[in-house]
Amino acid sequence: MLNWIILEASSYAAQIDNVILIIALLGGFWLFLAEFVLFYFVAKYRRSRSPKALHITGYDHEHNKWIHWSHYAVIACDIVILVFAARAWYHVKQSVPEHIDEEIRIVGHQWAWEFVHPGADGKLGTPDDVNLVDELHVIVNKTYKFHLESADVLHSFSIPRFRLKQDAVPGREIDGWFTPTVAGTFDVPCSQMCGLGHGIMGGRIFVETEDEHRKWLESATGKTAAIPGHSTGKLASTQGRN
C-alpha cells in the first residue's frame, strides 16, 4: 500500500506497511474529529453567544456518556491495531519459514558491517565462506536466515526497503530471516547510536539474480581482506568486491 512512497522489497514489507497505514488512518481520523469538535465548540460557545458559562460537575450520567463513548471507540481502535500488529510481529519475529535457502552471518563493528556468505558449497561456517565488509549479496526470491552478532557495542541491523530492523546485542546471537522480492541495491544503515562514527556506518545489500550471484561468487572466491578490530564467531577471511 505504501509502495509508492518507499519501495517494498521483501516478502513481509507490505504487511508491516499495512500496520503503519492502519495506525495512520485511525489516528488521523481521531485527530481531525477532535480538531473539528474543538473549533465547532469555540465558534458555537463564543462569549458573544454564551456570556455566562454553565458549571458542570461531571457527576451527571447524561454528560459523562459522551466521554465514555469516545473511550470505548478508542479502545476498539486500539484492539484493531493490536490484532494487525501482533500478526505482523509473529510472522516476522516469532516464526521462521520451514524452507531456508541459505544462512548468513552478520557482525556489527564500530563502524562497519561484516557479512559472512556461504561459499560454493552453500553451507555457512566452512573454509570457503566469503567475508565482506559493508557488502551483502543475496539472490532475489530466496529465503535467508541470518545470525546477527555485535563485536563491541549495541548496533541495529536495518534494511528500510525490507522493513527490517533488528538490534545486535554484544554477547548474544540473534536469528532472523528475510526474503528479498525486488532485485537492486539497497542501503543497510546502523539505526542505533553506536559511537562517534555511527553516521558513517552504512553497508549495502545487492539483491541479484541467480546468474548474477553465481558470477559474483566465482569472482569473490580467493580474495582476502581484513576488517579493523576483532571478528566474532567463526568468520572467514576472504572478501570479494565487484
VOSETOR-501725 format. One record per residue (C-alpha): x, y, z; residue number from 1; residue in one letter. Coordinates in nm, 3 decimals, decimal comma. Layout:
REM residues N
<rec east="X" north="Y" up="Z" pos="NUM" code="A"/>
...
END
This chain:
REM residues 242
<rec east="0,000" north="0,000" up="0,000" pos="1" code="M"/>
<rec east="0,286" north="0,239" up="0,084" pos="2" code="L"/>
<rec east="0,499" north="0,108" up="-0,202" pos="3" code="N"/>
<rec east="0,453" north="0,438" up="-0,386" pos="4" code="W"/>
<rec east="0,632" north="0,619" up="-0,100" pos="5" code="I"/>
<rec east="0,918" north="0,375" up="-0,035" pos="6" code="I"/>
<rec east="0,976" north="0,054" up="-0,227" pos="7" code="L"/>
<rec east="0,854" north="-0,268" up="-0,065" pos="8" code="E"/>
<rec east="1,139" north="-0,508" up="-0,141" pos="9" code="A"/>
<rec east="1,075" north="-0,805" up="0,089" pos="10" code="S"/>
<rec east="0,804" north="-1,063" up="0,136" pos="11" code="S"/>
<rec east="0,674" north="-0,906" up="0,459" pos="12" code="Y"/>
<rec east="0,723" north="-0,537" up="0,379" pos="13" code="A"/>
<rec east="0,360" north="-0,491" up="0,271" pos="14" code="A"/>
<rec east="0,229" north="-0,650" up="0,592" pos="15" code="Q"/>
<rec east="0,432" north="-0,409" up="0,806" pos="16" code="I"/>
<rec east="0,325" north="-0,116" up="0,588" pos="17" code="D"/>
<rec east="-0,038" north="-0,215" up="0,644" pos="18" code="N"/>
<rec east="0,010" north="-0,186" up="1,020" pos="19" code="V"/>
<rec east="0,161" north="0,162" up="0,975" pos="20" code="I"/>
<rec east="-0,123" north="0,260" up="0,742" pos="21" code="L"/>
<rec east="-0,392" north="0,143" up="0,986" pos="22" code="I"/>
<rec east="-0,229" north="0,340" up="1,269" pos="23" code="I"/>
<rec east="-0,209" north="0,649" up="1,046" pos="24" code="A"/>
<rec east="-0,571" north="0,623" up="0,930" pos="25" code="L"/>
<rec east="-0,721" north="0,560" up="1,274" pos="26" code="L"/>
<rec east="-0,501" north="0,820" up="1,441" pos="27" code="G"/>
<rec east="-0,574" north="1,068" up="1,163" pos="28" code="G"/>
<rec east="-0,948" north="1,011" up="1,195" pos="29" code="F"/>
<rec east="-0,947" north="1,094" up="1,566" pos="30" code="W"/>
<rec east="-0,714" north="1,390" up="1,512" pos="31" code="L"/>
<rec east="-0,941" north="1,555" up="1,255" pos="32" code="F"/>
<rec east="-1,255" north="1,470" up="1,454" pos="33" code="L"/>
<rec east="-1,111" north="1,621" up="1,773" pos="34" code="A"/>
<rec east="-0,998" north="1,935" up="1,591" pos="35" code="E"/>
<rec east="-1,336" north="1,971" up="1,422" pos="36" code="F"/>
<rec east="-1,519" north="1,941" up="1,756" pos="37" code="V"/>
<rec east="-1,277" north="2,186" up="1,917" pos="38" code="L"/>
<rec east="-1,326" north="2,460" up="1,658" pos="39" code="F"/>
<rec east="-1,701" north="2,392" up="1,642" pos="40" code="Y"/>
<rec east="-1,736" north="2,448" up="2,016" pos="41" code="F"/>
<rec east="-1,509" north="2,754" up="2,003" pos="42" code="V"/>
<rec east="-1,744" north="2,908" up="1,744" pos="43" code="A"/>
<rec east="-2,072" north="2,793" up="1,896" pos="44" code="K"/>
<rec east="-1,996" north="2,886" up="2,257" pos="45" code="Y"/>
<rec east="-1,807" north="3,208" up="2,194" pos="46" code="R"/>
<rec east="-1,856" north="3,481" up="2,451" pos="47" code="R"/>
<rec east="-2,093" north="3,690" up="2,237" pos="48" code="S"/>
<rec east="-2,338" north="3,399" up="2,225" pos="49" code="R"/>
<rec east="-2,278" north="3,249" up="2,568" pos="50" code="S"/>
<rec east="-2,173" north="3,527" up="2,805" pos="51" code="P"/>
<rec east="-2,228" north="3,310" up="3,113" pos="52" code="K"/>
<rec east="-2,063" north="2,969" up="3,135" pos="53" code="A"/>
<rec east="-2,252" north="2,670" up="3,272" pos="54" code="L"/>
<rec east="-2,077" north="2,484" up="3,552" pos="55" code="H"/>
<rec east="-2,090" north="2,104" up="3,504" pos="56" code="I"/>
<rec east="-1,983" north="1,884" up="3,795" pos="57" code="T"/>
<rec east="-1,927" north="1,570" up="3,588" pos="58" code="G"/>
<rec east="-2,150" north="1,354" up="3,804" pos="59" code="Y"/>
<rec east="-2,443" north="1,356" up="3,562" pos="60" code="D"/>
<rec east="-2,453" north="1,039" up="3,351" pos="61" code="H"/>
<rec east="-2,605" north="1,233" up="3,060" pos="62" code="E"/>
<rec east="-2,291" north="1,443" up="3,042" pos="63" code="H"/>
<rec east="-2,044" north="1,161" up="3,107" pos="64" code="N"/>
<rec east="-2,177" north="0,938" up="2,832" pos="65" code="K"/>
<rec east="-2,006" north="1,148" up="2,566" pos="66" code="W"/>
<rec east="-1,672" north="1,082" up="2,735" pos="67" code="I"/>
<rec east="-1,740" north="0,710" up="2,781" pos="68" code="H"/>
<rec east="-1,850" north="0,658" up="2,420" pos="69" code="W"/>
<rec east="-1,531" north="0,811" up="2,287" pos="70" code="S"/>
<rec east="-1,326" north="0,598" up="2,527" pos="71" code="H"/>
<rec east="-1,494" north="0,281" up="2,402" pos="72" code="Y"/>
<rec east="-1,436" north="0,384" up="2,040" pos="73" code="A"/>
<rec east="-1,066" north="0,449" up="2,104" pos="74" code="V"/>
<rec east="-1,029" north="0,114" up="2,282" pos="75" code="I"/>
<rec east="-1,193" north="-0,059" up="1,983" pos="76" code="A"/>
<rec east="-0,942" north="0,110" up="1,752" pos="77" code="C"/>
<rec east="-0,658" north="0,000" up="1,979" pos="78" code="D"/>
<rec east="-0,776" north="-0,359" up="1,958" pos="79" code="I"/>
<rec east="-0,781" north="-0,342" up="1,577" pos="80" code="V"/>
<rec east="-0,423" north="-0,208" up="1,576" pos="81" code="I"/>
<rec east="-0,308" north="-0,474" up="1,824" pos="82" code="L"/>
<rec east="-0,454" north="-0,754" up="1,610" pos="83" code="V"/>
<rec east="-0,277" north="-0,641" up="1,294" pos="84" code="F"/>
<rec east="0,047" north="-0,560" up="1,481" pos="85" code="A"/>
<rec east="0,052" north="-0,895" up="1,664" pos="86" code="A"/>
<rec east="0,001" north="-1,084" up="1,338" pos="87" code="R"/>
<rec east="0,286" north="-0,896" up="1,171" pos="88" code="A"/>
<rec east="0,513" north="-0,937" up="1,476" pos="89" code="W"/>
<rec east="0,452" north="-1,311" up="1,494" pos="90" code="Y"/>
<rec east="0,509" north="-1,359" up="1,121" pos="91" code="H"/>
<rec east="0,835" north="-1,161" up="1,113" pos="92" code="V"/>
<rec east="0,987" north="-1,217" up="1,458" pos="93" code="K"/>
<rec east="0,844" north="-1,535" up="1,606" pos="94" code="Q"/>
<rec east="0,811" north="-1,770" up="1,310" pos="95" code="S"/>
<rec east="1,081" north="-1,884" up="1,070" pos="96" code="V"/>
<rec east="0,989" north="-2,033" up="0,730" pos="97" code="P"/>
<rec east="1,035" north="-2,410" up="0,713" pos="98" code="E"/>
<rec east="1,238" north="-2,383" up="0,395" pos="99" code="H"/>
<rec east="1,556" north="-2,176" up="0,426" pos="100" code="I"/>
<rec east="1,763" north="-2,140" up="0,108" pos="101" code="D"/>
<rec east="2,081" north="-2,005" up="0,271" pos="102" code="E"/>
<rec east="2,217" north="-1,882" up="0,601" pos="103" code="E"/>
<rec east="2,440" north="-1,577" up="0,652" pos="104" code="I"/>
<rec east="2,625" north="-1,428" up="0,947" pos="105" code="R"/>
<rec east="2,617" north="-1,055" up="1,024" pos="106" code="I"/>
<rec east="2,855" north="-0,891" up="1,271" pos="107" code="V"/>
<rec east="2,834" north="-0,526" up="1,375" pos="108" code="G"/>
<rec east="3,159" north="-0,341" up="1,441" pos="109" code="H"/>
<rec east="3,250" north="0,017" up="1,521" pos="110" code="Q"/>
<rec east="3,183" north="0,121" up="1,249" pos="111" code="W"/>
<rec east="3,123" north="-0,131" up="0,976" pos="112" code="A"/>
<rec east="2,910" north="-0,433" up="0,896" pos="113" code="W"/>
<rec east="3,078" north="-0,768" up="0,844" pos="114" code="E"/>
<rec east="2,881" north="-1,009" up="0,625" pos="115" code="F"/>
<rec east="2,973" north="-1,376" up="0,601" pos="116" code="V"/>
<rec east="2,826" north="-1,559" up="0,299" pos="117" code="H"/>
<rec east="2,835" north="-1,932" up="0,234" pos="118" code="P"/>
<rec east="3,073" north="-2,027" up="-0,043" pos="119" code="G"/>
<rec east="3,020" north="-2,261" up="-0,336" pos="120" code="A"/>
<rec east="2,916" north="-2,544" up="-0,103" pos="121" code="D"/>
<rec east="2,614" north="-2,339" up="0,013" pos="122" code="G"/>
<rec east="2,697" north="-2,401" up="0,380" pos="123" code="K"/>
<rec east="2,789" north="-2,140" up="0,639" pos="124" code="L"/>
<rec east="3,087" north="-2,200" up="0,865" pos="125" code="G"/>
<rec east="3,308" north="-2,382" up="0,613" pos="126" code="T"/>
<rec east="3,652" north="-2,279" up="0,478" pos="127" code="P"/>
<rec east="3,510" north="-2,140" up="0,153" pos="128" code="D"/>
<rec east="3,289" north="-1,880" up="0,327" pos="129" code="D"/>
<rec east="3,312" north="-1,531" up="0,176" pos="130" code="V"/>
<rec east="3,353" north="-1,245" up="0,421" pos="131" code="N"/>
<rec east="3,267" north="-0,892" up="0,301" pos="132" code="L"/>
<rec east="3,286" north="-0,555" up="0,470" pos="133" code="V"/>
<rec east="2,972" north="-0,343" up="0,419" pos="134" code="D"/>
<rec east="2,854" north="-0,561" up="0,129" pos="135" code="E"/>
<rec east="2,583" north="-0,827" up="0,144" pos="136" code="L"/>
<rec east="2,500" north="-1,028" up="-0,168" pos="137" code="H"/>
<rec east="2,176" north="-1,228" up="-0,188" pos="138" code="V"/>
<rec east="1,953" north="-1,383" up="-0,454" pos="139" code="I"/>
<rec east="1,611" north="-1,241" up="-0,528" pos="140" code="V"/>
<rec east="1,313" north="-1,453" up="-0,411" pos="141" code="N"/>
<rec east="1,537" north="-1,673" up="-0,195" pos="142" code="K"/>
<rec east="1,474" north="-1,702" up="0,180" pos="143" code="T"/>
<rec east="1,769" north="-1,621" up="0,405" pos="144" code="Y"/>
<rec east="1,819" north="-1,687" up="0,774" pos="145" code="K"/>
<rec east="2,069" north="-1,454" up="0,938" pos="146" code="F"/>
<rec east="2,270" north="-1,487" up="1,257" pos="147" code="H"/>
<rec east="2,328" north="-1,139" up="1,398" pos="148" code="L"/>
<rec east="2,606" north="-1,051" up="1,642" pos="149" code="E"/>
<rec east="2,793" north="-0,747" up="1,772" pos="150" code="S"/>
<rec east="3,168" north="-0,742" up="1,825" pos="151" code="A"/>
<rec east="3,166" north="-0,438" up="2,054" pos="152" code="D"/>
<rec east="2,861" north="-0,221" up="2,133" pos="153" code="V"/>
<rec east="2,490" north="-0,217" up="2,059" pos="154" code="L"/>
<rec east="2,415" north="-0,185" up="1,686" pos="155" code="H"/>
<rec east="2,093" north="-0,220" up="1,488" pos="156" code="S"/>
<rec east="2,083" north="-0,403" up="1,155" pos="157" code="F"/>
<rec east="1,835" north="-0,224" up="0,932" pos="158" code="S"/>
<rec east="1,719" north="-0,255" up="0,570" pos="159" code="I"/>
<rec east="1,446" north="0,010" up="0,528" pos="160" code="P"/>
<rec east="1,332" north="-0,122" up="0,189" pos="161" code="R"/>
<rec east="1,275" north="-0,462" up="0,350" pos="162" code="F"/>
<rec east="1,106" north="-0,305" up="0,657" pos="163" code="R"/>
<rec east="1,364" north="-0,497" up="0,858" pos="164" code="L"/>
<rec east="1,525" north="-0,378" up="1,180" pos="165" code="K"/>
<rec east="1,692" north="-0,591" up="1,445" pos="166" code="Q"/>
<rec east="1,925" north="-0,487" up="1,728" pos="167" code="D"/>
<rec east="2,265" north="-0,654" up="1,753" pos="168" code="A"/>
<rec east="2,345" north="-0,709" up="2,121" pos="169" code="V"/>
<rec east="2,701" north="-0,781" up="2,244" pos="170" code="P"/>
<rec east="2,733" north="-1,134" up="2,377" pos="171" code="G"/>
<rec east="2,421" north="-1,261" up="2,200" pos="172" code="R"/>
<rec east="2,344" north="-1,422" up="1,867" pos="173" code="E"/>
<rec east="2,002" north="-1,321" up="1,736" pos="174" code="I"/>
<rec east="1,842" north="-1,503" up="1,445" pos="175" code="D"/>
<rec east="1,606" north="-1,360" up="1,187" pos="176" code="G"/>
<rec east="1,504" north="-1,404" up="0,825" pos="177" code="W"/>
<rec east="1,405" north="-1,221" up="0,510" pos="178" code="F"/>
<rec east="1,306" north="-1,293" up="0,150" pos="179" code="T"/>
<rec east="1,404" north="-1,019" up="-0,097" pos="180" code="P"/>
<rec east="1,147" north="-0,980" up="-0,374" pos="181" code="T"/>
<rec east="1,297" north="-0,697" up="-0,581" pos="182" code="V"/>
<rec east="1,638" north="-0,701" up="-0,746" pos="183" code="A"/>
<rec east="1,857" north="-0,396" up="-0,688" pos="184" code="G"/>
<rec east="2,098" north="-0,231" up="-0,445" pos="185" code="T"/>
<rec east="1,968" north="-0,103" up="-0,111" pos="186" code="F"/>
<rec east="2,114" north="0,070" up="0,194" pos="187" code="D"/>
<rec east="2,195" north="-0,115" up="0,518" pos="188" code="V"/>
<rec east="2,240" north="0,157" up="0,782" pos="189" code="P"/>
<rec east="2,300" north="0,111" up="1,152" pos="190" code="C"/>
<rec east="1,989" north="0,253" up="1,315" pos="191" code="S"/>
<rec east="2,119" north="0,252" up="1,674" pos="192" code="Q"/>
<rec east="2,359" north="0,514" up="1,808" pos="193" code="M"/>
<rec east="2,689" north="0,327" up="1,842" pos="194" code="C"/>
<rec east="2,954" north="0,594" up="1,890" pos="195" code="G"/>
<rec east="3,125" north="0,878" up="1,707" pos="196" code="L"/>
<rec east="3,126" north="0,700" up="1,371" pos="197" code="G"/>
<rec east="2,761" north="0,596" up="1,380" pos="198" code="H"/>
<rec east="2,666" north="0,832" up="1,099" pos="199" code="G"/>
<rec east="2,914" north="0,679" up="0,857" pos="200" code="I"/>
<rec east="2,829" north="0,317" up="0,937" pos="201" code="M"/>
<rec east="2,637" north="0,208" up="0,633" pos="202" code="G"/>
<rec east="2,652" north="-0,105" up="0,422" pos="203" code="G"/>
<rec east="2,473" north="-0,209" up="0,107" pos="204" code="R"/>
<rec east="2,278" north="-0,517" up="0,008" pos="205" code="I"/>
<rec east="2,295" north="-0,638" up="-0,350" pos="206" code="F"/>
<rec east="1,985" north="-0,836" up="-0,448" pos="207" code="V"/>
<rec east="2,084" north="-1,029" up="-0,759" pos="208" code="E"/>
<rec east="1,951" north="-1,290" up="-0,998" pos="209" code="T"/>
<rec east="2,087" north="-1,642" up="-0,963" pos="210" code="E"/>
<rec east="2,317" north="-1,595" up="-1,263" pos="211" code="D"/>
<rec east="2,449" north="-1,261" up="-1,133" pos="212" code="E"/>
<rec east="2,506" north="-1,411" up="-0,788" pos="213" code="H"/>
<rec east="2,690" north="-1,711" up="-0,934" pos="214" code="R"/>
<rec east="2,925" north="-1,483" up="-1,130" pos="215" code="K"/>
<rec east="2,986" north="-1,268" up="-0,822" pos="216" code="W"/>
<rec east="3,062" north="-1,574" up="-0,608" pos="217" code="L"/>
<rec east="3,310" north="-1,701" up="-0,865" pos="218" code="E"/>
<rec east="3,488" north="-1,365" up="-0,871" pos="219" code="S"/>
<rec east="3,486" north="-1,334" up="-0,490" pos="220" code="A"/>
<rec east="3,644" north="-1,670" up="-0,418" pos="221" code="T"/>
<rec east="4,006" north="-1,645" up="-0,312" pos="222" code="G"/>
<rec east="4,023" north="-1,272" up="-0,249" pos="223" code="K"/>
<rec east="4,134" north="-1,171" up="0,101" pos="224" code="T"/>
<rec east="4,093" north="-0,864" up="0,319" pos="225" code="A"/>
<rec east="4,088" north="-0,783" up="0,690" pos="226" code="A"/>
<rec east="3,838" north="-0,584" up="0,888" pos="227" code="I"/>
<rec east="3,965" north="-0,346" up="1,160" pos="228" code="P"/>
<rec east="3,924" north="-0,488" up="1,508" pos="229" code="G"/>
<rec east="3,848" north="-0,845" up="1,600" pos="230" code="H"/>
<rec east="3,578" north="-1,064" up="1,446" pos="231" code="S"/>
<rec east="3,312" north="-1,253" up="1,637" pos="232" code="T"/>
<rec east="3,245" north="-1,618" up="1,576" pos="233" code="G"/>
<rec east="3,392" north="-1,838" up="1,303" pos="234" code="K"/>
<rec east="3,435" north="-1,575" up="1,033" pos="235" code="L"/>
<rec east="3,612" north="-1,635" up="0,706" pos="236" code="A"/>
<rec east="3,893" north="-1,405" up="0,599" pos="237" code="S"/>
<rec east="3,802" north="-1,364" up="0,232" pos="238" code="T"/>
<rec east="3,642" north="-1,058" up="0,082" pos="239" code="Q"/>
<rec east="3,520" north="-1,011" up="-0,273" pos="240" code="G"/>
<rec east="3,408" north="-0,688" up="-0,432" pos="241" code="R"/>
<rec east="3,270" north="-0,614" up="-0,776" pos="242" code="N"/>
END
